[in-house]
């Protein structure tokens, strides 16, 4: 069983190469019944051995050193009907935003999930791998692995490993292929990916390219949509507080993006909400699809979306439709009630209203009335992504906004989601402010909080209080898994991204309640000033607050100190998991040695926890609040392997969201307070800090 689990990961290795070629570091070959092989390969001669006896002209293959070839005998099973998958050609793009693609994927995921044993799933993968579009196959198998009980703890490879073309410019990939074909693995040079290549400094939006085009940021968005698919069985889609998490995860992305804009001298992103108006920003992605064999199309500045009529994709949406759907959503918010298909009303109450609204706006199959309210969020992505060729007259496919793995590269993504966020905020504004009784924790008082780092970047140095240091970092990713039909072996590519020095929160707490208590510690970071240096009102400041951490802590009677490392954030996943390579795993699958590696990959990249800041030091305010965990907790088992370490943005696999409070509490609702300090209760504290950016590049692994 454990070997079969491991073998499933081999289907992610070089996804365009046939399953019967060697896979993985062990050069594993799947030996299948003759009917598994596609017609175009039957009868071929001089193919690497691994075919069954019914395929002629086998020839032995010499492996490196004394390594023995690993052969996996695949069982013969009765194959389900996969004819519906042929609606998406093998060499085309795939996106869950396209309804036709989404429906096909939902069916295929259900088939993967229905396989009674892992050996059956392995056989189905071997049979279908060369018959199904590689992007759709990768997506559906990934979702199945993340949700099947018998694959729990099995970590799928990062998409940047399997399909690097979604993240890396064609020039760098071309050079990687050249190096692979010419040089042995130990002689291959490190390939440098240019840090800025999509626009020049003449384009103001290029100042944010380091954020929008960050590989880890885009991997987070891709992985989130794997964990929360649009289609499939009810158990697969209907996860705890899914709609609210859709709202909160994207709200936090917009808040982070706006702070980055302030740090770079730009104003807050303006919502894009009128599809009859031009999109001012152009975007030229400089990417090319390795499967579809075509470049991702640009969008010129001033492009105006228009009615979409693409019969081949079963998409026909008018701008007027979008206006009607938006008006109906706004009416539901104003009335605090959603109209159901039977014409009855579902009240948007304080506890579940945001979750219902999230499911309605995102428009998964959980929408309470998809026919009436439409698929507003998904259709908005399509309107923008097809704006260059809405009626398919130029035979072009969608742009980067049409796919979760690439959408966050485009500046208009943040404008669209600023509009989506405004819809959610209009609902939140109708909720009453939290009374002090909902905010206080009687007997618990925070007397002081501060950030501590180190003055020096290397070795021991003086403690640095109230300063967060950021700089560039150079990291390396191995592209071998994604370089189909090239000689095997490590092919290392170097890229540069933002990062920060490690730091600690130091929180002084006094417990006068008469007994020890357990508290939930909530940590946020918010800007003090806007683009022009003007002080922000609390109403705006709270919407820009970004969550840094949330954790429980035992608080004894009297005064005590809480120290918490930034590396333990509940928002992020470690660098090693964002850019993990499957070959880096130690120990056998499921062993104690591998436990630290085998967690889900959903989470904000840790290197982007802190905004960029400025050379002079960008002023921020650190906020801390301790609430009563007895009132916050959700009774459930969070044993190792449940993927709970990045729960704030991703939830917990197979469990309820591990916090009973609304996501973003206490900043999710308006307040009567004029300033942040007016808002504080004894169990809260703030301290001023700055983010200081140094325009230097360090190599990953250097201490800081």
ABEGO torsion letter per residue (X at the ends): XAAAAAAAAAAABGAABBAABBBEAAGBBBBBBAAABBAAABGBBGBBBGBBAABBGBBBBBBBEABBBBBBBBBBBBBBBAAAAAABBABBBBBAABAAAAAAAAAAAAAAAABABAAAAAAAAAAAAAABBAAAAAAAAAAAAAABAAABGBBBBBAAAABAAAABBAAAAAAAAAAAAABBAAABBBBBBBABAABBAABAAAAAAAAAABAAAAAAAAAAAAABBABEBAAAABBBGAAAAAAAAAAAAAAAAAAAAAAAGBBBBBBBABAABBBABBBBAGBBBAAAGBBBBBBBBGBBBBBBBBAAAGBBBBAAAAAAAAAAAAAAAAAGBBBBAAGBBBBBBAAAAAAAAAAAAAGBAABABAAAAEBAAAAAAAAAAAAABAAGAAGBBBBAAABAAAAAABAAAAAAAAAAAAAAAAAAAABBBBBAAAABBBGBBBABBBBBBBABABEBBBBBBGBBBBBBBBBBBBAAAABBGBBBEBBBBBBBBBBBBBBBBBBBBBBAAGBBBBBBBBBBBBBABBAAGBBBBAAAAAAABBBABBBBBBBBBEBBBBBBBAAABAABBBAAAAABBAAABBEBBGBAAAAAABBBABEBBAAAABBAEBAAEBBBBBBBBBBBAAAABBBBBBBBGAGAAAAAAAEBBGBBBABABBBGOAAABBBABABAAAABBAABBBBBBBBBBBBBBBBBGBBX
